[in-house]
Amino acid sequence: PEAAKATVIRLREATDSLFRETAESGRLDADRVAELLGACSQAMQGGGTFTCQGIASTGALELEPAVAMSALRLLQPDRLSRMRICANCGWLFVDRSRNSSRIWCDMAVCGNRRKAARHYNRLKNAEVIYESVAD
């Protein structure tokens, strides 16, 4: 399990490095693509498994190849052009909105937190202005 864990961590780091750079610059870095492909190759050759409750009849899911395939699917042009970094938490996400204008990974969590913070700041600023005018 330790080798499988190291493989998944390498995949995660290569995926984050490549797609974070892509989201910021709008282009793919060849060295980072090579690192991701190397990590995916290692994962596909892996063979370690994590046991998961409730997975079919075998009870085991080959995690490394599944994570590798998921990362490789992100290389599709339509997904690359919609790669974003959340304005609240900094996580990467694929913007699937119709007009490609999403700025939060999840509206219910990050979007709500940002909107609540803005509302709080508006109220706080309004109180400060009111107090200075009342003096």
C-alpha positions in Angstrom: 0.0 0.0 0.0 2.9 2.5 0.6 4.1 2.2 -3.0 0.5 2.7 -4.2 0.2 5.7 -2.0 3.4 7.2 -3.3 2.2 6.6 -6.9 -1.1 8.4 -6.3 0.7 11.3 -4.6 3.1 11.6 -7.5 0.0 11.7 -9.9 -1.7 14.3 -7.8 1.4 16.5 -7.7 2.0 16.2 -11.5 -1.6 16.9 -12.2 -1.8 19.9 -10.0 1.5 21.4 -11.3 0.5 21.0 -15.0 -3.1 22.1 -14.8 -2.5 25.0 -12.4 0.1 26.4 -14.8 -2.3 25.8 -17.7 -5.1 27.6 -15.9 -2.8 30.6 -15.1 -1.0 30.9 -18.5 -3.5 29.4 -20.9 -0.9 27.0 -22.4 0.7 23.6 -21.7 4.2 23.3 -20.5 6.0 20.5 -22.2 8.1 19.5 -19.2 5.0 19.3 -17.0 3.2 17.2 -19.6 6.1 14.8 -19.6 6.1 14.6 -15.8 2.3 13.8 -15.9 2.7 11.2 -18.6 5.5 9.6 -16.6 3.4 9.5 -13.5 0.5 8.0 -15.5 2.7 5.4 -17.0 4.0 4.4 -13.5 0.4 4.2 -12.2 -0.8 2.0 -15.1 2.0 -0.4 -14.4 1.3 -0.3 -10.7 -0.8 -3.2 -9.5 -1.4 -2.1 -6.0 -5.0 -1.9 -4.9 -6.8 -0.1 -2.1 -9.8 -2.0 -0.7 -13.0 0.0 -0.6 -16.3 -1.0 1.0 -19.3 -1.3 -1.3 -17.3 -1.7 -4.6 -18.9 -4.5 -6.7 -18.3 -8.0 -5.6 -14.5 -8.0 -5.5 -14.3 -5.3 -2.8 -11.2 -3.8 -4.5 -10.7 -0.9 -6.8 -7.4 -0.3 -8.7 -7.0 3.3 -7.7 -3.8 4.2 -9.5 -4.9 3.4 -13.1 -8.3 5.1 -12.4 -6.6 8.3 -11.2 -4.2 8.2 -14.2 -7.1 7.9 -16.7 -8.9 10.7 -15.0 -5.8 13.0 -15.2 -5.3 12.1 -18.9 -8.9 12.9 -19.7 -8.2 16.5 -18.5 -5.8 16.9 -21.5 -8.7 17.2 -23.9 -8.8 20.7 -25.5 -12.3 21.4 -24.4 -11.4 20.7 -20.7 -8.0 22.5 -20.9 -9.7 25.7 -22.0 -12.1 25.5 -19.1 -9.5 24.8 -16.4 -9.9 27.3 -13.5 -8.5 28.0 -10.0 -11.1 28.7 -7.4 -11.1 32.4 -6.3 -11.8 31.3 -2.7 -10.0 28.1 -1.9 -7.4 27.8 -4.7 -8.5 24.3 -5.8 -8.5 23.5 -9.5 -11.8 22.8 -11.3 -13.2 22.4 -14.8 -15.7 25.2 -15.5 -18.7 23.4 -17.0 -21.0 26.5 -17.0 -22.7 27.4 -20.2 -20.8 30.7 -20.7 -17.6 29.6 -19.0 -17.7 32.2 -16.3 -17.6 30.3 -13.1 -15.0 31.5 -10.5 -15.7 29.2 -7.6 -15.2 25.4 -7.5 -18.5 25.0 -5.7 -21.2 27.7 -5.3 -22.7 26.1 -2.2 -19.4 26.3 -0.3 -16.8 28.7 -1.7 -19.3 31.0 -3.5 -21.4 31.3 -0.4 -18.4 32.0 1.8 -17.2 34.8 -0.5 -20.6 36.3 -0.8 -21.1 36.2 3.0 -17.7 37.8 3.5 -18.6 40.6 1.1 -21.9 41.2 2.8 -20.3 41.3 6.2 -17.7 43.8 5.0 -20.4 46.0 3.4 -22.3 46.0 6.7 -19.2 46.7 8.7 -18.2 49.6 6.4 -21.7 51.0 6.6 -21.6 51.0 10.4 -18.2 52.8 10.4 -19.6 55.5 8.0 -22.8 55.8 10.0 -20.8 56.2 13.3 -18.5 58.9 11.8 -21.4 60.8 10.4 -23.3 60.6 13.7 -20.4 62.1 15.6 
